[in-house]
Structures are given as C-alpha cells and as structure tokens.
C-alpha cells in the first residue's frame, strides 16, 4: 500500500512543526517536507483513482450536492494562487445555486482538475461559467494560455499525454484523463471546444442519476435508494 508510509509520516511532521527551534531553517525544511508528503499522497490517490476508473472498479454514490457552492469553495481555495499570478478571474454562477446528484468527492476531483489546469496554464485570464437546463448542468472553463490544437481534442484525455511545450510543468499527466473518466461515470461528458482565443473545456452532467441516495440531516440511518 503506497499510501500507508505517506499517511503515517504526516502526523510526526505536523508535531515537529509545532515545536520551537533555535535555527529558523529547521521549521522551513520541515514545512517543505510536509508539503511534499501531501503532494505525494495526493498523486498516489490520483493514480489509484485513475486505475480504478480504468478497470471499472470505482463505484460512485450519487447524492444531492450544491454545485455552485463547490465551485465557489474551489475558487476560494485557489484565490491566493490567482492573486500571486495576477490573473483576471471571472466567475459566473447565476443568481440561483444549482443542485445536482453527483458523487461529491469524484465531482470535486473533476472541478479541481479543470480549475487548477486553467490557472496553471493561463497567461492573464481565466473564466468559469455554470448554468443548467431542465436535464443537465454545464460548466465551461476557459483560459488564455497557449491554444491546444483542436486536432488533439481527444488525444489530451488519454493517460500520460502531454501537449508539446508543456513537459516542464509538474504533474502526472493523468489529471484530465481521470476527470474525463469520472465525467463519463456521471453519465456526462468532458470535451475541448474549438475556440481561437481560449482553451475551452465544457463539462456536462445530468442533474439526476438512475440511482440516487437521499440523506436527511435529522436522521443518522442508512440512506434510502431512489430509482428514477
């Protein structure tokens, strides 16, 4: 189990970081170690999720979620990086929050990948739009980085594929592939849309799924399965 050594390393590091040291470089080095441990753990989890999605072993549980809130929370999470990069970031979520039945953790992975990539590869501008119709929600993520050739619109979702010139950027090369697989497991789709000025990723997901689970705040009992 790759995760176990990384998981058990984090608590001792956190404890050491809480101590006082005469040498200022000690907590700095410990902080770097903690960040790298968290990064490695994240990559291992991503690889395992990718493997499960490839062999059909990743099972999703669809519960009602506030998608607008998820997008806002991720925007807040990346706000410091956005500020450091000096990016113009436009967020259009509409007046009313949009709810849909999704697997919360899996859907968060999709959103996180799309938003972090948009920020990472942008030059000056990133925009996110979220809207819905009667049956589905649509999330559009744009960035003004180097335009991905449209003939690679399917290739970029293949595992470990990198667009020429992006090899210097850190990452496993499976983020988009995992996001694409997770979108399909939601009976939705993730695609690159042709645009001459922006890289445009469009995510569409049904508002409802065949099997849904309802959770009630006042009850701790097992959720009831609902079939539509």
N, C-alpha and C positions, 0 to 999 in steps of 0.2 A: 504494500500500500504506500504509494508515493506521498500521500497527504500526511500520514502519521508523523514522520520526523519533522515536517514543517510545522504541523499543528502544535506539537509539544515544545517546539523551540520558541514560539511566540510568547507564552506566559513568562518564562525566565527573562527574556529580553525586556519585557514590559516592567518587570520587577526591578531589574538593574537600572532601567531608565529613571525609576522613581527615587534612586539614591543620589546622594550628593558626592561630587568628586572635586578634588583639588585641580586636576588637569581638565580644562574645558574641552579638549579634543575627545575625551572618553565618551561623554554623552552624545557627541556628534557622530562618532563612529557607531555607537550602539543604535542611534536613530537610523543611520543608513542601513545597518544590518536588519533592523525591524522592517523597514520599508521594502528591502529586497526579499525578505522572507514572505511578506504579504504578497508581493508581486509574484513570486514563485508559486505560492499556494493558489493564487488566482489563475495562473497559467495552467497548473496541473488540473484544477477543477474544470477549466475550459476544455482542455484536451479530453478529459473523461466524459464531459457532456457531449463533445463532438463525436467521440467514439460510440457512445450510447445512441445518439441520434442516427448514426450511420448504420448501425446494426438493428435499429428498431427497438432498442431496449430502454429508451427514455419515455416514461409514461407521464402524461400531463394530467393535472387536476384543474378543471375549469371552474373558477369561482368568479363572482361579480367583482369587478375592480374599477376604480376611478382612474381611467387612463390619463385624463387631463392632469390629475394630481401627480401621477407617476412621472409625466413629462416635466412638470414644474419642479419636482424634487430633484430630478437628474440635472436640470438646468442649474439649480442652486448648488448641487454637488460640484459642477464644473465651473462655477462662477469665478473662482479665483484664477483658474487657468485662462478663462475667457478674458479676464481683466489683464492678466500678465501678457497675453498675446495682443491686446489692444484691438480685439475683434468687434465688429458691428454684429450684434446678435439679435435677430428679430424672432419673436415668439408669438405666434398667432394661434390661440386656443379657442377662440369664440367666446360668447357670453355665458353659455351653459356648459357645465362639465359633461364629458362624455364617458359613459359607463359601458363596459363590455365584459363578457365572460371569457377570461383568459387564465392561463397558469401564471400566477403573479411573478414567480422567480424567473421562469423562462421568458416571459414577455419583457421583464426588466433587462434581461441579457440582450434581447433584440434592440431595445431602445438605447441601452448603454453603448452598445457597439456602434450603432448608427450615429449617435450624437458625438461620441468621443472621436470617431473617424472624421466626422465633419469638421470638428475643431482642430484635430491634428493636421489634416491636410489642407486646411483653408489658408488663404493669403490674408484676406481682410474681412470677409463676410460669411456669415452662417445664418440660415433661416430655417425655422421649423413651423409647419402648419399642420393642424389637426382638425379634421371635420368628419362628418358622418352623413349617411343617408338612412333609409329605413332598414337596411340589412347589414351594412358594414361600416367600419371606420376606415379612414385613410390618413396616414401620416406621411408628410413629404418633408424630407430633409435635404437642404441644399448647401453647398459650399463652393467658393470661387477658387478652389485650388486648380492644379493642372488638370485639364479636362481628360477624363478617361475615354479613350476611343470607343465609339458605340459598338464597333465590331467585337469588343471584348465584354459586352453586356452580360453574356452567360459565363464567360471564362472567369470573371472576377469572383464568382461564387463557388469556384472549385477550390478544394482544400490546398493550402500552401501556395496558391498562385499569387504572384506579385506583378503589378504593373511596372514596366521599365522605368527606372529612376526612383522607385520607392523603396529599394532594398536597404537604404541607410536608415529607414525608420524602424524602430524596435517593434516587435510583435511576433506572434506565432504564425500568422498567415492563415489562420482558420476562423478568425472572428466573423467575417462576412459569410463564410460557408456555414458556420453554426447558426448565425442569425437567419439565413435563408432556410435551413432545415427546420428551425424552430417555428418560423412563419408557416411553413407547409404543415407542420404538426398541429398548428392552429387552424388548419384548413384555409389558410390565407396565402399571400404571395408577397415576395420582396423582389423588386426589379430596379434596374438602372434605366432611367428615362432619358431619351435623347434631348440635349439642350446645348446650344453653342456657347453659353456664358457660364453655366454652373454644372457641377456634378449633382444630379438629382436622383435621390433614392426614394422610391414610393413603396410604402408598406400598406397592404390592405388585409384586414382581418374581419371575419364575421362578428357581429355583435353577440350572437348566440351560437352555442355549440350543441351537438346532438346529446351529449351527456354533460349536465351542469350540476354543480353542488351548491346548495344554499346554506350559508352559515348565519346563525342568529346570535346576536350579541348576548341575549339573555339566557342562552342555553349552552351548556358545555357538552351536550350529547353529540353523537356521531352525525355528520351531515346527511341530509336526505338527498338521494339521487333523483334528478328530474330529467325526464326524457322529453324531447320536443319532436 
